[in-house]
Amino acid sequence: MKIKFFFFLFAILFSENSYSSVSEKWVGEWLALDQWQSEFNIVLKKNGIATSNYGNGQHGFWEIIDGNVLIKWDSGKEDFIFMGVMGIQRLHKSKQREYTSGMKKTN
């Protein structure tokens, strides 16, 4: 019985630390490109808040999904940030369009 308890406790602690390290790799300021290759910044904060200076500025929340990032902007748009074959990539989705562009971390 004790072995099962310790195994269960170890699994919980390991999964929380693993999530934390995955989350930490995404926190910071990112340089992103829009569909016309114009540069703008996306900032992912530790508390799950995302901001961007794109257009008049955007605010939203981000979460980890399978080691990648999903940002849900207050405007209803979404960005999915993932490691692709060409490095870090961003899949942008809105009602009008979808496109993929590159990203790189600036700090």
Secondary structure per residue as TSV (DSSP state, phi and psi in degrees):
chain	resnum	aa	ss	phi	psi
A	1	M	-	360.0	-43.5
A	2	K	H	-63.6	-36.7
A	3	I	H	-64.2	-42.3
A	4	K	H	-62.3	-41.3
A	5	F	H	-62.9	-46.8
A	6	F	H	-66.8	-37.0
A	7	F	H	-63.5	-44.6
A	8	F	H	-62.0	-45.3
A	9	L	H	-62.3	-43.4
A	10	F	H	-61.6	-42.8
A	11	A	H	-62.5	-40.4
A	12	I	H	-66.1	-48.0
A	13	L	H	-63.0	-41.6
A	14	F	H	-65.2	-42.3
A	15	S	H	-68.1	-35.9
A	16	E	H	-67.9	-42.8
A	17	N	H	-66.0	-37.7
A	18	S	H	-64.6	-43.9
A	19	Y	H	-62.1	-41.6
A	20	S	H	-62.5	-43.5
A	21	S	H	-68.9	-35.9
A	22	V	H	-65.5	-43.9
A	23	S	H	-61.3	-43.3
A	24	E	H	-60.6	-34.0
A	25	K	H	-67.4	-23.3
A	26	W	H	-92.9	-21.5
A	27	V	-	-65.7	134.5
A	28	G	E	138.1	-166.8
A	29	E	E	-103.1	134.0
A	30	W	E	-121.4	141.2
A	31	L	E	-95.9	121.1
A	32	A	E	-119.8	164.0
A	33	L	E	-121.8	141.6
A	34	D	-	-90.1	-172.7
A	35	Q	T	-66.0	-18.5
A	36	W	T	-100.4	10.1
A	37	Q	-	69.5	22.2
A	38	S	-	-79.8	139.3
A	39	E	E	-86.7	144.3
A	40	F	E	-154.6	168.4
A	41	N	E	-108.1	145.5
A	42	I	E	-124.3	129.0
A	43	V	E	-114.0	125.1
A	44	L	E	-107.9	117.7
A	45	K	-	-97.0	156.7
A	46	K	T	-57.4	-31.3
A	47	N	T	-81.7	7.3
A	48	G	S	91.0	3.4
A	49	I	E	-89.7	139.3
A	50	A	E	-120.4	139.7
A	51	T	E	-133.4	157.6
A	52	S	E	-148.2	150.6
A	53	N	-	-98.2	16.9
A	54	Y	S	-70.4	132.0
A	55	G	T	61.6	-124.9
A	56	N	T	-89.6	9.7
A	57	G	-	98.8	148.3
A	58	Q	E	-135.9	152.0
A	59	H	E	-133.0	148.7
A	60	G	E	-172.6	-164.2
A	61	F	E	-130.7	146.6
A	62	W	E	-124.2	155.8
A	63	E	E	-147.5	157.3
A	64	I	E	-87.4	130.1
A	65	I	E	-131.2	112.5
A	66	D	T	51.8	40.0
A	67	G	T	83.9	-3.0
A	68	N	E	-109.5	178.6
A	69	V	E	-118.4	133.3
A	70	L	E	-115.6	122.1
A	71	I	E	-107.1	127.1
A	72	K	E	-108.3	108.9
A	73	W	E	-80.7	150.2
A	74	D	T	-58.7	-24.4
A	75	S	T	-74.5	-7.9
A	76	G	S	97.5	-8.2
A	77	K	-	-81.0	161.8
A	78	E	E	-135.1	147.2
A	79	D	E	-125.9	132.0
A	80	F	E	-113.8	118.2
A	81	I	E	-107.9	128.6
A	82	F	E	-149.5	163.6
A	83	M	E	-87.9	110.9
A	84	G	E	-105.9	-174.5
A	85	V	T	-67.4	-20.4
A	86	M	T	-107.8	25.2
A	87	G	E	97.8	-156.8
A	88	I	E	-71.0	127.4
A	89	Q	E	-128.0	157.3
A	90	R	E	-126.1	122.3
A	91	L	E	-99.9	113.9
A	92	H	E	-99.2	134.2
A	93	K	E	-129.4	129.1
A	94	S	-	-138.5	178.3
A	95	K	S	-65.1	-31.5
A	96	Q	S	-85.4	-33.4
A	97	R	-	-160.2	167.8
A	98	E	E	-136.5	141.4
A	99	Y	E	-156.1	161.8
A	100	T	E	-117.9	139.3
A	101	S	E	-144.2	169.1
A	102	G	E	-87.7	165.3
A	103	M	E	-146.7	155.5
A	104	K	E	-146.9	148.3
A	105	K	E	-79.4	134.6
A	106	T	-	-100.6	-15.6
A	107	N	-	-146.2	360.0
